[in-house]
């Protein structure tokens, strides 16, 4: 569950970084921040879902 919390924290900070990069019109950084939000957000939500539905573990099935 620690991984899910850390991944969610990284996704939140990446989202904040994307907002700042948009204000500065740095679209290269917006792209990397967007990919980070998608990847870390997916893994955090998938891990939290696995703990709630399956009782723990990494969602492999």
C-alpha positions as CSV (number, residue, x, y, z in Angstrom):
1,X,0.0,0.0,0.0
2,X,3.0,2.3,0.5
3,X,3.7,2.1,-3.3
4,X,0.2,3.2,-4.1
5,X,0.5,6.2,-1.8
6,X,3.9,7.2,-3.2
7,X,2.7,6.8,-6.8
8,X,-0.3,8.9,-6.1
9,X,1.9,11.6,-4.5
10,X,4.1,11.6,-7.6
11,X,1.1,11.8,-9.9
12,X,-0.3,14.8,-7.9
13,X,3.1,16.6,-8.0
14,X,3.4,15.8,-11.8
15,X,0.0,17.4,-12.3
16,X,1.0,20.5,-10.5
17,X,4.2,20.6,-12.6
18,X,2.1,20.3,-15.7
19,X,0.0,23.3,-14.7
20,X,3.2,25.4,-14.0
21,X,4.7,24.3,-17.3
22,X,1.5,25.3,-19.1
23,X,1.7,28.8,-17.6
24,X,5.3,29.1,-18.7
25,X,4.4,27.7,-22.2
26,X,7.0,24.9,-21.8
27,X,5.2,22.2,-23.9
28,X,8.0,19.7,-23.7
29,X,7.7,19.7,-19.9
30,X,4.0,19.5,-20.2
31,X,4.3,16.3,-22.3
32,X,6.6,14.6,-19.8
33,X,4.4,15.7,-16.9
34,X,1.3,14.4,-18.6
35,X,2.9,11.0,-19.3
36,X,4.0,10.9,-15.6
37,X,0.5,11.7,-14.4
38,X,-1.0,8.9,-16.6
39,X,1.6,6.2,-15.7
40,X,1.8,6.9,-11.9
41,X,-1.9,7.6,-11.7
42,X,-2.8,4.4,-13.3
43,X,-0.4,2.3,-11.2
44,X,-1.6,4.0,-7.9
45,X,-5.3,3.5,-8.8
46,X,-4.7,-0.1,-9.9
47,X,-2.8,-1.0,-6.7
48,X,-5.4,0.6,-4.5
49,X,-8.1,-1.3,-6.5
50,X,-6.2,-4.6,-6.0
51,X,-6.0,-4.0,-2.2
52,X,-9.7,-3.2,-1.9
53,X,-11.1,-5.9,-4.3
54,X,-8.6,-8.8,-4.0
55,X,-7.3,-8.1,-0.5
56,X,-3.8,-7.2,-1.4
57,X,-1.0,-7.8,-3.9
58,X,-0.2,-6.5,-7.3
59,X,-2.9,-6.7,-10.0
60,X,-1.4,-9.4,-12.4
61,X,-4.5,-11.0,-13.7
